[in-house]
Amino acid sequence: MRHLVTRLLLTIALVAACGVRSTNAQLDFEGEPINYLDAPSSDPVAQLQKKIDSGQLKLKYDERHGYLPAVLDALEIPYSSQMLVFSQTSFQLRKISRQRPRAVYFNDDVYIGWVQGGDVVEVSSMDPKLGAVFYTLSQDKERKVKFLRDRGQCLTCHASSRTQGVPGQLVRSVFPDASGRPMLGSGTFTTDHTSPFSERWGGWFVTGSHGSMRHMGNVYVADKLDSQNIDREKGANVQKLDRFVDTSPYLVPTSDLVALMVLEHQSQMHNFITLAHMETRLAQHYDAIMNKALDREPDFQSDSTKRRIKAVSDKLVRYMLFSEEFPLESPVKGVSSFTQDFMQRGPRDSRGRSLRDFDLQHRLFKYPCSYLIYSKAFQTLPKPVMKQVMKSLDEILTAETPPDGFAHLSPADRKNIREILVDTLPQLTADWN
């Protein structure tokens, strides 16, 4: 009896130590086996720093924008991805206002923030195992070019239920006052591709056409006693920002609508990929300890681990196939070259189709399966969760009747997505046939 009690207490202690969590709680990513704050990173910015340190690459300083253009060029981030956000939600908030919005740029792996007169360039870079890794780069040209890795400060906002409990990306919509200060008492929205159009982009400038739909961008709270009552009509279908802000200090004069929509999808897709990585690694770590303690085979997989892997796989698959995507009620169109720049990146199948092809009439993408399936973060998912994800994808895409949550995918959609994946990702779809 004493032996059984000892084992029970050991099991409880190990469960607590190995990152088992309740719904919506933050994962224990600071301890074993992830060691977020101390583990070396292999993200694109870490790789860029190695090139700088070795003398292989030198970043050119621009008198107007500091190191911003050089960083964007080195990381292959298009200027057309620029979005301007005037809400004071950055740690450089004292330098941000409606007259001096922060510029945000991104590609598939890296997010860059730049503030007029800012002390640093802000960076979030995706590591396959660690998720979002945050850096700052000093704008002082007299200092050595060094991306300084954050050691936990950014996690206050960027590791919560809004980011799936992992170090991740966050796109927020707020009710800003005339200075850009968010009226937090009125609530905020975490936005992604499921968000109603009417809840998006509060505190952001937005350029582009969206017909009869209305968003929260370009305008601010005029009456603080009625802070949720903003003039959405005034900020609708804006082609140029001249009447709102002087865009001459920025690399381009736009804050592209399509770029914003892609950013919203991508930010949470990155978070779900990171969640799948970390949950699986924590579950495997737990099994390894328990197997040793209970004299089980080293590769034994517990029922709890199977459930954890299945749960995060289901979340990832639902999001990557755009389940519950908000249907567009009017066509949308950007005003920069972002739409074309984005579609030119990434693989196409033998028929010229790509997961990066836009629809923009009724939904974001023509073939609703996330293009981040090609990312290094996705393709290095641990084998157990990768196997489950690809199995689920195959079942959904070949089912005579789509399972619950996937009725938005027509037979043609599922056929097209499957054919594109088979043609462009043979290493992942080899078992499908």
ZALOKE-825154 format. One line per 10 residues: their letters; for each residue z, y, x of C-alpha. Coordinates in Angstrom, 3 decimals, always signed. Each point is the difference from the previous one (the first is absolute). Example, Ala and Ser with C-alpha at 12.3 -4.5 7.8 and 13.67 -1.06 7.14 Angstrom:
# ZALOKE-825154
AS> +7.800:-4.500:+12.300  -0.660:+3.440:+1.370
END
This chain:
# ZALOKE-825154
MRHLVTRLLL> +0.000:+0.000:+0.000  +0.942:+2.396:+2.807  -3.361:-0.739:+1.663  -1.901:+0.906:-3.194  +1.965:+3.238:-0.414  -0.713:+0.930:+3.618  -3.713:-0.552:-0.534  +0.065:+2.034:-3.197  +1.695:+2.931:+1.731  -2.489:-0.277:+2.874
TIALVAACGV> -2.900:+0.097:-2.445  +1.371:+3.103:-1.748  +0.496:+1.770:+3.328  -3.489:-0.867:+1.205  -1.599:+1.153:-3.245  +1.742:+3.348:+0.406  -1.047:+0.239:+3.646  -3.648:-0.854:-0.498  -1.188:+2.815:-2.172  +0.176:-1.586:-3.458
RSTNAQLDFE> -0.002:+2.899:-2.412  +0.140:+0.857:-3.660  -2.963:+1.482:-1.819  -0.985:+3.490:+1.273  +2.556:-0.084:+2.834  -1.035:+0.924:+3.528  -0.829:-2.879:+2.304  +2.187:-0.537:+3.053  -2.794:+0.821:+2.423  +2.235:+1.463:+2.703
GEPINYLDAP> +1.497:-3.377:+0.909  -1.455:-3.354:+1.024  -2.772:-1.058:-0.031  -1.755:+3.351:-0.569  +2.107:+2.433:+2.062  -1.990:+2.958:-1.325  +1.629:+2.690:+2.144  -0.164:-1.883:+3.286  -3.028:-2.303:-0.165  -3.053:+1.188:+1.958
SSDPVAQLQK> -2.874:+1.178:-2.175  -3.688:-0.799:+0.309  -1.185:+2.565:-2.554  -3.049:+2.225:+0.721  +2.117:+2.914:+1.245  +1.925:-2.221:+2.410  -3.344:-1.229:+1.324  -1.246:+3.583:+0.291  +3.088:+0.947:+2.011  -0.749:-2.786:+2.476
KIDSGQLKLK> -3.475:+1.440:+0.558  +1.490:+3.448:+0.586  +2.650:-1.307:+2.400  -2.582:-1.936:+2.020  -2.263:+3.040:+0.319  -2.757:-1.717:-1.979  +0.122:+2.750:-2.630  +1.030:+3.649:+0.046  +0.658:+1.936:-3.197  -1.569:+3.448:-0.040
YDERHGYLPA> +2.164:+2.875:-1.208  -1.502:+2.348:-2.589  +1.425:+3.538:-0.052  -0.146:+0.148:-3.805  +0.983:-3.498:-1.040  +1.776:-1.375:+3.045  -0.595:-3.701:+0.534  -1.057:-0.655:-3.614  -3.811:-0.250:+0.520  +0.394:-2.121:+3.123
VLDALEIPYS> +2.393:-2.391:-1.757  -2.318:-0.366:-2.993  -2.977:-0.654:+2.258  +1.871:-2.509:+2.155  +1.162:-1.954:-3.048  -3.355:+0.337:-1.826  +1.492:+1.801:-2.981  -2.610:+2.032:-1.921  +0.640:+3.695:-0.516  -1.345:-0.473:-3.536
SQMLVFSQTS> +3.144:-1.968:-0.882  +1.944:+3.270:+0.080  +2.409:+0.601:-2.870  +2.201:+3.086:-0.300  +3.551:-0.317:-1.333  +2.116:+3.094:-0.629  +3.191:-1.622:-1.276  +2.824:+0.279:+2.527  +0.485:-3.735:+0.475  -0.556:-0.325:+3.757
FQLRKISRQR> +2.725:+0.324:+2.641  -1.892:+3.160:+1.072  +0.510:+1.360:-3.513  +1.021:+3.485:+1.143  -3.526:+0.561:+1.302  -1.662:-1.225:-3.222  -0.850:+2.104:-3.055  -2.798:+0.535:-2.494  -1.546:+2.425:+2.475  +0.446:-2.418:+2.941
PRAVYFNDDV> -0.353:-3.565:-1.293  +0.353:-3.057:+2.206  -3.255:-1.849:+0.757  -0.046:-3.802:-0.210  -2.727:-2.231:+1.466  -0.358:-3.781:+0.014  -2.087:-3.067:+0.707  +0.760:-3.658:-0.766  +2.919:-0.187:+2.450  +1.334:+3.465:+0.854
YIGWVQGGDV> +1.240:+3.072:-1.893  +0.176:+3.438:+1.694  +1.851:+3.111:-1.168  -0.623:+3.510:+1.388  +1.792:+3.230:-0.836  -1.156:+3.504:+0.952  +2.218:+1.144:+2.854  +1.777:-3.348:-0.063  +1.926:-1.253:+2.993  -1.462:-3.508:-0.236
VEVSSMDPKL> -2.808:-2.085:-1.424  +1.482:-2.564:-2.404  -1.273:-3.574:+0.193  +0.479:-3.223:-1.955  -1.779:-3.005:+1.490  -0.213:-3.540:-1.380  +1.336:-2.813:+2.162  -0.917:-3.505:-1.251  +3.591:-1.274:+0.214  +2.126:+3.144:-0.301
GAVFYTLSQD> -1.822:+1.888:-2.722  -0.063:+3.774:+0.310  +1.072:+1.283:+3.421  +0.646:+3.746:+0.151  -0.720:+2.345:+2.898  -0.097:+3.676:+0.884  -2.214:+1.655:+2.614  +1.128:+3.328:+1.418  -2.451:+2.887:-0.399  +1.253:+1.559:+3.250
KERKVKFLRD> -2.952:-0.295:+2.389  +2.329:+0.403:+2.977  +1.752:-3.260:-0.820  -1.185:-3.497:+0.825  -2.063:-1.534:-2.787  +2.408:-2.509:-1.480  +0.189:-1.467:-3.488  +3.758:-0.276:-0.600  +0.956:-2.893:-2.233  +2.470:+0.732:-2.765
RGQCLTCHAS> +3.218:-2.024:+0.155  +1.020:+0.069:-3.630  -0.042:+3.571:-1.292  -3.257:-0.446:-1.931  +1.322:-3.118:-1.716  +2.207:+2.158:-2.226  -3.058:+0.629:-2.164  -2.402:-2.618:+1.320  +2.033:-3.174:-0.575  +1.183:-0.165:-3.597
SRTQGVPGQL> -0.938:-1.457:-3.362  -2.882:+2.511:-0.001  -1.490:-1.824:+3.021  +0.845:-3.548:-1.202  +3.166:+0.049:+2.120  -1.844:-0.073:+3.337  -1.015:+2.662:+2.570  -3.049:+1.343:-1.757  -2.136:+2.737:-1.450  +0.875:+2.259:-2.902
VRSVFPDASG> -2.173:+2.270:-2.146  +2.053:+2.192:-2.314  -0.834:+2.353:-2.825  +2.563:+2.724:-0.743  +0.505:+3.087:-2.136  -0.191:+2.773:+2.662  +1.073:+3.600:-0.407  -2.043:+2.938:+1.258  +1.247:-0.470:+3.571  -0.707:-3.742:+0.032
RPMLGSGTFT> +3.595:-1.111:-0.420  +0.131:-3.120:-2.211  +2.008:+0.327:-3.205  +1.674:-3.362:+0.496  +2.013:+0.307:-3.190  -3.250:-0.304:-1.931  -0.768:-3.371:+1.563  -2.610:-1.216:+2.442  -2.710:-2.659:-0.111  -0.895:-2.577:+2.618
TDHTSPFSER> -3.740:-0.314:-0.480  -2.472:-2.813:+0.592  -3.098:-1.330:-1.768  +2.042:-0.923:-3.093  +1.296:+3.537:-0.567  -1.214:+1.986:-3.019  -2.296:+2.797:+1.102  +2.333:+2.530:-1.644  +2.828:-0.907:+2.432  -1.953:+0.363:+3.221
WGGWFVTGSH> -0.082:+2.630:+2.758  +2.764:+2.377:-0.951  +0.442:+2.080:+3.157  -3.468:-0.827:+1.337  -3.217:+1.983:+0.057  -2.898:-1.926:-1.531  -3.749:+0.627:+0.230  -2.445:-1.984:-2.104  -1.212:-0.732:-3.514  +1.868:-2.161:-2.516
GSMRHMGNVY> -1.379:+0.994:-3.408  +2.481:+0.034:-2.869  +2.864:-1.559:+1.977  +2.769:+2.287:+1.219  +2.345:-0.290:+2.982  +2.923:+1.994:+1.437  -1.775:+1.315:+3.092  -0.788:+3.571:+1.074  +2.670:+1.604:-2.221  +3.739:+0.592:+0.023
VADKLDSQNI> +2.929:+0.429:-2.356  -0.113:+3.497:-1.465  +3.182:-0.237:-2.080  +2.926:-1.699:+1.734  +1.749:-0.359:-3.364  -2.956:-2.062:-1.197  -0.949:-1.644:+3.289  -2.007:-2.889:-1.432  -2.353:+2.374:-1.771  -2.757:+0.696:+2.522
DREKGANVQK> -3.493:+1.380:-0.646  -2.102:-3.105:+0.730  -3.101:+1.745:-1.344  +0.164:+2.643:+2.698  -0.121:-2.643:+2.718  -2.741:-2.158:-1.520  -3.453:-0.745:+1.477  +0.459:+2.365:+2.953  -2.961:-0.006:+2.373  +1.298:+2.589:+2.486
LDRFVDTSPY> +3.542:+0.953:+0.892  -0.746:+3.648:+0.763  +1.962:+1.322:-2.983  +3.075:-2.043:+0.954  +0.212:+0.008:+3.793  -1.762:+1.130:+3.171  -1.538:-3.188:+1.438  -1.429:+1.602:+3.151  +2.870:-1.257:+2.239  -0.880:-3.620:-0.861
LVPTSDLVAL> -2.620:-2.351:+1.380  -1.863:-0.131:-3.333  +0.393:+2.101:-3.172  +0.682:-2.918:-2.368  +2.791:-2.185:-1.355  -2.223:-2.765:-1.293  +0.715:-1.689:-3.332  -1.471:-3.365:+1.034  +1.941:+0.032:+3.269  +3.188:+0.551:-2.000
MVLEHQSQMH> -0.785:-2.948:-2.274  -0.708:-2.271:+2.964  +3.211:+1.172:+1.707  +2.021:-0.915:-3.092  -1.408:-3.525:-0.110  +0.220:-0.558:+3.739  +3.577:+1.204:+0.445  +1.497:-2.603:-2.326  -2.430:-2.706:+1.121  +1.345:+0.448:+3.517
NFITLAHMET> +3.532:-0.291:-1.373  -0.728:-3.253:-1.829  -1.557:-1.479:+3.140  +3.078:+0.983:+2.013  +2.248:-1.471:-2.684  -1.887:-3.307:+0.195  +0.362:-0.020:+3.799  +3.699:+0.747:+0.016  +1.106:-2.154:-2.944  -1.792:-2.996:+1.480
RLAQHYDAIM> +1.412:+0.509:+3.490  +3.521:+0.462:-1.359  -0.325:-3.110:-2.173  -1.259:-2.051:+2.950  +2.843:+1.326:+2.151  +2.495:-1.039:-2.655  -1.539:-3.481:-0.193  +0.099:-0.402:+3.772  +3.733:+0.764:+0.093  +0.802:-2.186:-2.999
NKALDREPDF> -2.112:-2.885:+1.231  +1.922:-0.013:+3.256  +3.363:+0.336:-1.719  -0.723:-2.782:-2.506  -1.808:-2.348:+2.402  -3.301:+0.277:-1.854  -3.485:-0.283:+1.432  -0.969:+3.241:+1.840  -3.006:+0.633:-2.264  +1.863:-0.671:-3.269
QSDSTKRRIK> -0.719:+2.742:-2.573  +2.700:+0.638:-2.556  -0.667:+0.631:-3.679  +1.352:+3.533:+0.355  -2.501:+0.715:+2.772  -2.836:-1.362:-2.106  +1.057:+2.252:-2.867  +0.260:+3.066:+2.245  -3.460:-0.586:+1.452  -1.512:-0.613:-3.425
AVSDKLVRYM> +1.614:+3.155:-1.388  -1.282:+2.342:+2.724  -3.408:-1.683:-0.091  -0.274:+0.614:-3.738  +0.929:+3.670:+0.447  -2.570:+0.439:+2.753  -2.804:-1.726:-1.899  +0.638:+1.962:-3.195  -0.139:+3.288:+1.855  -2.991:-0.834:+2.195
LFSEEFPLES> -2.021:-0.993:-3.083  +0.900:+3.301:-1.689  +2.031:-1.493:-2.820  +1.117:+2.777:-2.371  -2.306:+2.556:+1.638  -0.165:+3.183:-2.054  -3.456:+0.057:-1.667  -1.919:+3.208:+0.602  -0.760:+1.848:-3.214  -2.633:+2.174:+1.699
PVKGVSSFTQ> -2.084:-0.384:+3.160  +1.498:+1.474:+3.172  -1.750:+1.494:+3.006  +1.209:+1.455:+3.290  -1.423:+3.065:+1.708  +0.096:-1.079:+3.656  -1.821:-2.727:+1.914  +3.004:-2.312:-0.333  -1.652:-2.282:-2.574  -2.945:-0.691:+2.298
DFMQRGPRDS> +2.145:-0.137:+3.155  +2.308:-2.560:-1.563  -2.753:-2.286:-1.286  -1.691:-0.104:+3.416  +3.028:-1.687:+1.577  +0.658:-3.686:-0.340  -2.132:-3.134:-0.558  -2.737:-0.670:-2.528  -1.168:-3.385:-1.198  -3.540:-1.350:+0.259
RGRSLRDFDL> -0.900:+1.793:-3.241  +1.318:+3.349:+1.223  +3.159:-0.033:-2.129  +3.322:+1.293:+1.306  +3.568:+0.216:-1.256  -0.218:+3.655:+1.082  -2.678:+0.799:-2.595  +1.275:+2.492:-2.566  -0.387:-0.077:-3.759  +1.650:+3.333:-0.953
QHRLFKYPCS> -1.305:-0.250:-3.561  +2.597:-2.281:-1.575  +2.142:-1.040:+2.979  +0.387:+0.697:+3.705  -2.034:-2.821:+1.570  -3.093:-1.878:-1.119  +1.456:-3.311:+1.169  +3.752:+0.219:-0.667  +1.483:-1.861:+2.930  +1.735:+2.040:+2.706
YLIYSKAFQT> -2.028:+0.685:+3.141  +3.258:-0.377:+1.955  -0.563:-3.739:-0.159  -1.996:+0.675:+3.201  +2.906:+1.785:+1.698  +1.839:-1.486:+2.939  +3.240:+0.201:-1.971  -1.405:-2.224:-2.737  -1.829:-2.408:+2.269  +3.125:-0.658:+2.063
LPKPVMKQVM> +2.175:-0.898:-2.995  +2.215:-3.019:+0.753  -1.779:-3.255:-0.833  +2.159:-1.027:-2.980  -0.559:+3.227:-1.920  -3.654:+0.270:+1.068  -0.629:-3.500:-1.324  +1.639:+0.899:-3.310  -1.892:+3.296:-0.322  -3.397:-1.556:+0.656
KSLDEILTAE> +0.764:-2.900:-2.362  +0.930:+2.446:-2.767  -3.096:+2.107:+0.622  -2.259:-3.034:-0.274  +1.660:-1.148:-3.218  -0.276:+3.429:-1.609  -3.591:+0.591:+1.071  -1.223:-3.424:-1.200  +2.037:-0.391:-3.201  -1.994:-0.367:-3.230
TPPDGFAHLS> +2.479:+2.374:-1.623  +1.784:+2.480:+2.278  +3.794:-0.440:+0.189  +2.388:+2.536:-1.497  -0.268:+3.299:+1.805  -3.628:-0.477:+1.052  -1.876:+0.487:-3.264  -1.406:+3.227:+1.451  -2.215:-2.118:+2.274  -3.185:-1.013:-1.796
PADRKNIREI> -1.742:-3.275:+0.889  -2.525:+2.090:+1.970  +2.818:+1.804:+1.841  +1.642:-3.245:+1.042  -3.298:-1.574:+1.031  -0.977:+3.038:+2.083  +3.392:+0.293:+1.703  +0.045:-3.690:+0.870  -3.525:+0.087:+1.417  +0.816:+3.063:+2.124
LVDTLPQLTA> +3.151:-1.610:+1.360  -1.706:-3.311:+0.790  -2.792:+1.810:+1.812  +2.132:+2.507:+1.931  +3.216:-1.970:+0.597  -1.108:-3.576:+0.737  +3.115:-0.658:+2.090  +2.261:+0.647:-2.999  -2.136:-1.533:-2.730  -1.022:-3.205:+1.803
DWN> +2.065:-2.143:-2.375  -1.426:+1.547:-3.153  -3.041:-2.220:-0.062
END
